[in-house]
Amino acid sequence: MATSVIVLNGGSSSGKSGISRCLQAVLPDPWLALSVDTMVEAMPASMRASDAGINFAPDGRVDVGPAFLTLDAAWTAGIAAMARAGARVIVDDVFLGGAASQQRWQNVFAGLEVLWVGVRCDSAVATGREIARGDRVRGMAALQAEVVHEDVVYDLVVDTTHTESLVCAQTIAARVRR
């Protein structure tokens, strides 16, 4: 069975978005790239910095509430529906709950061929990227660097500490079943 979904999991500023764009360039078929950031940006502004929605604490911690979880369930189901309808999808996510976060994706992707990819990056390097980006709460990269990988099972792990996004994308593309 051909791979229909690639899930990239890594902490903030680990390089997932760059890898996702490179995958779109190197894979022979068209792939949609969807990110948890896209979902957060699509939410009403009132749900950002809200106990019911999503809150980015000053220390970089991310807390999600019940309204966020409801939208997230719809988001994940929608992405799975697109894959079932024939779209090939790259998911860029941050498994704040480690294995439990992976499980929610496994549930909606049941029956689909998924390539699970861990995107690792040294905490200090990710922190430097976070500062350079300027659009993240400082501390998020360091807090997420390891916790997002706790008990998560991958088909492949790439490390962007010293490896460019394109090289990581080529490594991932070589594992995609056509």
N, C-alpha and C positions, 0 to 999 in steps of 0.2 A: 504494500500500500504506500502511496506517495505521501510525503510529509505535507500536511496542510497547515500546521501551526508551528512556529518557533517561539518559545517563551524565553525571554532574556530576563534574568533576575539578578539584581545587584543593588548596592546602596546608592544613595544620591551621589552624583558626580563620578560614578565608576566608569562611565563611557558607553552606557547602553544605547543612548540616542544616536551617537556617532556610529556605533556598530550597526544599528538598525538602518540608518541611511545608506551605509556601505553595502549591507546585505541587499537592499533594493537595487543597488547599482550592479552587483556581481551575480545575482541570481538570474537565470535565464527567463523566468516567467515573472509577471507582475505580482508583487506582494504588497498588501496594505500594511502600514506601520501604525500601530495604535499604542498609546502610552497612558499610564495612569495619570500623567501630567495633563493629557488631553481631557480626561474625564474631570479632573479637578477644575480645569479652566472652563469646562462646559457647565459646571454647577453654578447656581445662582450665587452672586457675590455674598449674599447674606449667609450662605452655608460655609464660607471660608472664614476662619477665625470664630467658629461657633461650636459650642459643646455638642450640638446635635449633628453638625457636619464634620468639618476637619479643622483642626487647630494646630498651628505650628508654634510650639513653645519657644521662648527666647534662647533656650539651651540647645535647640535643634530637635527636640523630641516631637513626634507627630502623634496626635491623639485623634481618633475617629469616633464619631457618635452614631446613634441609631439611624438617623436620616442618611448619613454617608453610607452605612452598611446596606441600606435598602437600595440606594442608587448603584452601589458597587455590584450587588447581586444582579441587577438588571443589566449593567454594563457587561459583566462577564458572560451572562446568558446571550446577550446581543452579539458579542464577538464570536461565541461558539456558533450561533445561528448563521453568521456570515460565512464561517468556515464550512459549515454543513451545506450551505448554498453554493459552494464552489470557490469562494475567495480564499486565497492563501494569505495567511495573517502572521505578522510578527508582533508579538506582545512585549512591551517594555514595561516591566513592573518592579516594584520594591516589596518583597515579602516581609513586611514588618512583623508578621506572626510566624516567620520561619516555615516549618513544615505545615502548619495549619493553613497558611496562605496558599501554599502549593496545593493542598487538598481541595480548596474551593475551586481552583482551576481544573484539577483532575476530574472533579465531579462534572463540571459543565463540558469538558472536552472528551468525556467517555465515548469511545468508539472512533475517535479521530486519531490520526498519526501525529504525535507531538514530539518535537525535539526540545528537550529541556536543557537550557544553557545557563550556567552560573557565570556571572561577570564579576570577577574579583579585581580589586585594586588596593594597593597599599593605602592605609588610612591617611598617612601624611601626604601622599600624592593626591588623593581624592580631596583632601582638605584644601590643598593648593588650588585645585581646579574650582572648588566651591568658592573660594575667595575671588579668583579671577572672573568667574561667571557673574558674581554680584547679584544674582537673582534667587539665592537660597539663604535660608537662615543659617548662620554660622554654627557649626557643631553637628549639623545633620549628617554630613559625610562620615565623620568619625564615629558617631553613634550607630550608624547603619552598616558600616563596613563589614562587620562580622555577623551581627544578629540576623540579618536577612538570609544568611546561608545555613543557620542552625537546623540540622536534621533534614535539610532539603536534599533530594536525590536528583542528580543530573546525569544526562547522557554525555555531556561535555562541559568542561570548565575552561574559560579563557581568562587571561590576566592582562589588564590594560596598564599595569604599572609601568612597563617598559615596552609594550607591544602596541603598535598603532591600530586604530579601529579597522582599517582596511585588511590588515593581516589577520586580525581576529575574525572578521567577516568571511574571509576566504577559508579559514579553518572551519568555521561553522558551515559554510556553503558546501564544503566537501562532504559533510555528514548528512545533508538533505537528500532524502530519497525522492527521485523524480518519477 
